[in-house]
Amino acid sequence: MWSEIQPDKRHDITVNGYNVVAWEFGEGDDVVLCLNGGPGLPCDYLREAHSCLKQQGYRVVAFDQLGTGKSDRPQDPRFWTMERYVQEVETVRRALNLGKVHLLGHSWGGWLAIEVALHHPGAIRSLILENTVADMPHLVQELNRLREALGPETVAMMQRYEALGWLSHPQYQAAVTLLNYRHVCRLDVWPAPVKRSLEDWNMGPYETMQGPNEFLYTGNLKDWDRSADLHMIQVPCLITTGQHDELTPACAMKMKQGLPQAELHVFPNSSHMPFYEEPQAYYPVLLDFLERQRSRGGD
């Protein structure tokens, strides 16, 4: 079903002295700039899921963040910071002359999108926050709640192996796999673009910034919290999440309460990837939001 979708253009952009690769689908002045999850994932899964927007007249741009995919992969962990990635997004936007964009961030890309909106408010027309959060300590509470659903014995096992550093133990990995199928993608067969991204995951940025897996946050973003600053984001914002998402609807609701111009849509049969799990519901919501911003014209 999911054969690789070829972009219309490829760009090579110099960021911090290294090459970052970006792709474009379609053309025009309405630009959707996609920031994928991870950190450390190639953008395949998000790029291909949103390439279809070009059929509605949008110019869709995505890029492999430094350290991922076709972009260069320096080994220096000093590159793996929020501040540098914010600079990278702005460098890509300016290099491609994108103007004011509809900034779409999924998961980690949503954290990054929030920071871009706060640091470069003049760069965006609207903000689309998909399956993401603005408050990491709150997310950790929610993840612990999801883990507790596995039962006290399993939770005790996971905590013991985490304390011992035995994260590769088969029992621990089995628990993480179960959580992934409940809260990351609930499809029996994961789509090929998702598999391609996961199979090429650079764990350097991921472990430095987030941690060893989706349910254990130990990296340099574990205390990141922008919930008190969301009121400064004055552009229209669409928040989407899945009812079963690892980055839970409670996290999404907290963002909505902090953003002045936000609307929230929860997809009942999805977890972390509604664009693959529930596309028949997801795309009408996204397109309706984008069309309303288009009717408002440029600001």
C-alpha positions in Angstrom: 0.0 0.0 0.0 2.7 2.5 0.9 5.3 2.6 -1.9 7.9 5.4 -1.5 6.6 8.7 -2.7 9.1 10.7 -4.7 9.4 14.4 -3.9 9.3 17.1 -6.6 12.5 18.7 -5.5 15.5 18.0 -3.3 17.6 20.7 -1.6 21.0 20.6 0.2 21.3 23.2 2.9 24.4 24.1 5.0 23.6 24.1 8.7 26.4 24.5 11.3 28.9 23.6 8.6 27.1 20.3 7.7 24.6 19.3 5.0 20.9 19.0 5.7 18.7 17.6 3.0 15.2 18.9 2.4 12.4 17.8 0.1 9.5 19.6 -1.5 6.1 18.5 -2.9 4.0 20.9 -4.9 4.5 24.7 -5.3 2.8 27.9 -4.4 2.8 30.4 -1.6 0.9 28.3 1.0 3.7 26.4 2.6 3.3 23.6 5.1 6.7 23.1 6.8 6.8 19.7 8.5 8.9 18.9 11.6 9.0 15.2 12.3 9.3 13.3 15.6 12.2 11.6 17.2 14.6 13.1 17.9 16.9 11.1 15.5 14.3 9.9 13.0 14.4 10.5 9.3 11.4 12.4 8.1 10.1 9.7 5.7 7.0 8.8 7.8 5.7 12.4 8.2 6.9 13.6 4.8 5.0 10.9 2.9 1.9 11.2 5.0 1.6 14.9 4.2 2.8 15.0 0.6 -0.8 14.6 -0.5 -1.5 18.2 0.6 0.1 19.3 -2.7 -3.1 18.1 -4.4 -4.9 20.8 -2.6 -2.5 23.5 -3.7 -0.1 23.5 -0.8 3.7 23.4 -1.0 4.9 20.8 1.5 8.4 20.9 2.8 10.1 18.4 5.1 13.8 17.8 5.9 16.0 15.3 7.6 17.2 17.1 10.7 20.9 17.1 11.3 22.0 13.6 12.4 19.2 11.8 10.5 18.3 10.3 7.2 20.2 11.7 4.2 21.6 14.6 6.2 25.1 14.5 7.7 25.5 12.7 10.9 28.1 14.3 13.2 28.9 12.4 16.3 29.3 15.4 18.6 26.5 15.3 21.3 26.8 19.1 21.7 24.7 19.4 18.5 21.7 17.7 20.2 20.0 20.6 21.9 16.7 22.4 21.4 18.5 25.7 20.8 20.5 24.4 17.8 17.5 22.7 16.3 15.5 25.9 16.5 18.3 27.6 14.6 18.2 24.8 12.1 14.5 25.2 11.3 15.0 29.0 10.7 18.0 28.3 8.5 16.0 25.9 6.4 13.1 28.3 6.1 15.3 31.2 5.0 17.4 29.1 2.7 14.4 27.9 0.8 12.7 31.4 0.9 9.6 29.9 2.3 8.2 33.1 3.9 5.6 32.7 6.6 4.7 29.0 6.9 2.0 26.8 8.4 4.4 25.0 10.8 3.4 21.4 11.4 5.2 19.6 14.2 4.6 16.0 15.2 5.7 14.6 18.6 9.2 15.9 19.2 8.6 18.1 16.2 5.8 19.7 18.1 8.1 20.6 21.0 10.4 22.1 18.4 7.5 23.9 16.7 6.5 25.5 20.0 10.0 26.8 20.4 10.2 28.2 16.9 6.9 29.9 17.4 8.2 31.6 20.5 11.6 32.5 19.1 10.5 33.4 15.5 6.8 34.5 15.7 7.1 36.4 12.4 8.0 33.2 10.6 4.6 31.4 10.9 1.0 31.9 9.7 -0.4 29.0 11.8 0.7 26.3 14.1 -0.3 22.6 13.8 0.7 20.6 16.9 0.2 16.9 16.3 0.5 14.3 19.1 2.7 16.4 21.2 3.1 18.3 24.5 4.3 21.5 26.0 5.1 20.2 29.4 7.5 17.3 29.9 7.0 16.7 33.6 3.2 16.4 33.0 3.9 14.0 30.1 6.1 11.8 32.4 3.1 11.6 34.9 0.9 10.5 32.0 3.4 7.9 30.7 3.6 6.4 34.2 -0.2 6.1 34.2 -0.1 4.3 30.9 2.6 2.0 32.2 0.6 1.2 35.3 -2.1 -0.3 33.0 0.3 -3.2 32.4 -0.1 -4.3 36.0 1.9 -3.9 39.2 4.2 -6.9 38.5 5.2 -5.6 35.1 5.7 -2.1 36.3 7.9 -3.4 39.1 9.9 -5.4 36.6 10.4 -2.4 34.4 11.5 -0.2 37.3 14.0 -2.8 38.5 15.6 -3.3 35.1 15.8 0.5 34.6 17.5 0.8 37.9 20.0 -2.0 36.9 20.5 -0.6 33.4 19.1 -3.8 31.9 17.0 -2.1 29.2 17.9 -4.7 26.6 16.5 -7.6 28.7 13.9 -9.5 26.8 11.2 -9.0 29.5 11.7 -5.3 29.5 11.7 -5.1 25.7 8.5 -7.1 25.6 6.8 -4.6 27.9 8.0 -1.7 25.8 6.8 -3.4 22.6 3.4 -3.8 24.1 3.2 -0.2 25.1 4.3 0.8 21.5 1.5 -1.2 20.0 -1.0 0.3 22.4 0.1 3.9 22.3 2.4 4.6 19.3 0.7 2.8 16.4 -2.3 0.5 16.8 -2.2 -0.9 13.3 -1.5 -4.7 13.0 1.0 -3.9 10.2 3.0 -0.6 10.5 3.2 1.4 7.2 6.3 1.2 5.2 7.3 4.9 5.7 7.1 4.4 9.5 9.3 1.3 9.2 11.8 3.1 7.1 12.1 5.9 9.6 12.4 3.5 12.6 14.9 1.3 10.9 17.2 4.3 10.3 16.8 5.8 13.7 19.9 7.6 15.0 19.8 6.9 18.8 22.5 9.5 19.5 20.2 12.5 19.4 17.3 10.5 20.8 19.2 9.3 23.9 20.9 12.6 24.5 17.7 14.6 24.3 14.9 12.2 25.3 16.1 8.9 26.7 16.4 5.2 25.9 12.8 4.6 24.8 9.4 6.2 24.4 8.4 5.6 28.0 11.5 6.7 29.9 12.7 10.3 29.8 16.2 10.9 31.1 17.7 13.3 28.4 18.4 17.0 28.4 14.7 17.8 27.7 13.2 15.9 30.6 12.5 19.1 32.5 11.4 21.1 29.4 8.1 23.0 30.1 6.7 25.8 28.0 3.2 25.7 29.3 3.5 29.1 31.0 4.7 30.7 27.7 2.0 29.5 25.4 -0.1 32.6 25.7 2.6 34.4 23.7 1.8 32.4 20.6 -0.8 34.5 18.9 -1.4 32.6 15.6 -4.2 30.2 15.0 -3.3 26.7 16.3 -4.7 23.2 15.5 -4.0 20.5 18.1 -4.5 16.9 17.2 -4.1 13.7 19.2 -5.3 10.2 19.4 -7.5 8.9 22.2 -4.8 6.2 22.9 -1.8 8.4 22.3 1.4 8.1 24.4 1.4 11.9 24.4 -2.1 11.8 25.9 -5.3 13.8 25.3 -4.7 15.3 28.8 -1.4 16.8 27.5 -3.2 18.1 24.4 -5.9 19.7 26.6 -3.3 21.5 28.7 -1.8 23.0 25.6 -5.3 24.1 24.4 -5.9 25.9 27.7 -2.7 27.8 27.3 -2.9 28.9 23.7 -5.1 31.9 22.8 -6.3 30.7 19.4 -6.4 26.9 19.6 -8.8 24.2 18.7 -8.4 20.5 19.7 -9.4 17.3 17.8 -9.1 13.9 19.4 -9.3 10.9 17.1 -11.0 8.1 18.9 -9.4 5.1 17.2 -5.8 6.4 17.0 -2.8 6.5 19.2 0.3 8.5 18.1 -0.2 8.5 14.3 -3.8 9.4 13.3 -2.6 10.2 9.7 -1.9 6.4 9.3 -4.3 4.9 11.9 -7.4 7.0 11.0 -6.8 8.9 7.8 -10.4 9.2 6.8 -11.0 11.3 9.9 -7.6 13.0 10.1 -7.2 14.7 6.7 -10.6 16.5 6.6 -9.8 18.1 10.0 -6.3 19.2 8.8 -7.6 20.5 5.4 -10.5 22.3 7.0 -8.0 24.2 9.3 -5.6 25.0 6.5 -8.4 26.2 4.2 -9.7 28.5 6.9 -6.2 30.0 7.3 -6.0 30.4 3.5 -9.2 32.3 3.4 -7.8 34.7 6.0 -5.0 35.5 3.6 -1.4 36.3 4.6 -0.8 38.4 7.7 
